[in-house]
Amino acid sequence: THAIQFPMDEELAAAQWENLVSLRYDVDFMDFLKLPPSEVEAEIRAALGGILTYGDKPLKQALQLSEYVYEHFQYQQGVTSIETPLEEIWRGRAGVCQDFTHLLTYLLRLIGLPARYVSGYVCPREEGVRGAGATHAWVEVYVPFYGWLGLDPTNNCIVNDGHVRMAIGRNFADCTPVKGTYKGTGAHTLEVSVHIENGQPIPGNEVPDAPVYVQQSPAAAAPPMNSYRKYITWEQQQQQQQ
């Protein structure tokens, strides 16, 4: 990982929102703008009436929504699962990183911001970081004239070099940490351990920009031997053995 360059956010709000409107039919963004139907959409719009507005710049809106999730939802393990729908998360007001990511993704798309689900790990650099030492999830929101920016609603922070991204997708189903097919009895259990170390960063001039291929030259082939040369070689070997 490496430190990011934060958005300068100098463009006018109107120009940024116009840029987002132009992305609605862009195939690179359509999947990350699609808003799934939800029976709590009206409740969410009513509760966030003061935030869901186009008066501010998109980045400020995104940060406010991430802060809202952090302040109004309790981090509590065991109350949800990977199949918990958005409606239960919203009304239950509790969950873990995948739930908060699911919710923030929905809120961002609700105001027209492309948002995608990210799966990875977070380095335990500070005390009190939620999700450290285990699989973690956060959101990447598209900021006009900048690109994708990671937001971690579980810790209410902008994603930087402390987060290790492993996969991105439309939702959790696109980038599950463990996925596959198992055949056998139900008595088996899956155990996973995570080991994270904070090492020294590699200087930029030592990191190759492209894959480096090492090609080893084959050893020089021995010259072909005719029957007379073979006989001379055999004679020399016999003399060495005497």
Number of C-alpha atoms within 10 A of each C-alpha: 11 12 9 12 9 10 14 8 16 9 11 10 17 14 13 18 19 11 14 19 13 9 17 18 11 11 9 10 17 13 17 25 24 16 16 10 7 12 9 14 16 10 12 15 15 11 11 14 10 8 17 20 12 13 11 14 20 25 19 12 19 24 18 15 22 27 19 16 23 19 14 11 20 15 18 12 11 8 12 17 12 10 9 14 14 19 13 14 19 19 11 13 15 20 22 22 22 25 29 28 29 22 21 29 28 25 23 27 18 19 18 20 27 25 32 28 25 28 26 18 21 24 18 18 11 9 7 9 13 16 17 19 15 17 20 24 32 30 30 25 24 22 22 23 15 12 10 16 19 21 25 26 28 27 20 17 14 18 21 18 12 17 22 18 18 15 15 19 18 17 21 21 12 14 18 19 14 8 9 5 4 7 5 6 6 7 5 7 5 5 5 7 7 9 7 12 8 9 6 6 8 10 7 9 7 7 8 8 8 6 6 7 6 6 6 6 6 6 6 6 6 6 6 7 10 8 8 9 11 11 12 11 12 11 11 10 11 10 8 7 6 5
